Amino acid sequence: NYAEWCAYFMINTSEFIDEVETLHETLSIPYMEAIVYWCEARGLDVESVSHIVKKNRVLKSKVKAEAEDLNYLKRKKGSKLPL
């Protein structure tokens, strides 16, 4: 039934973040890819974890920085020092 399905797929925020960090480090893949990999491994849609990414400032900033580096998002002027 639907309630059992929801309980089975309850996502523990700290476990999700830890596992995404582990995937990022061990597989040397970007955070965005690690999130997609984690979701696909569990048969979940990426949107089902978007609320976790949005609420966690650290993970959100890492994903945002990657997106800016890959030009998926426009950088705000002065948001990153030129090196």
Salt bridges, closest charged atoms under 4 A:
GLU19 OE1 - ARG42 NH2 2.58
GLU21 OE2 - LYS62 NZ 2.77
ASP69 OD1 - ARG75 NH2 2.40
ASP69 OD1 - LYS80 NZ 3.02
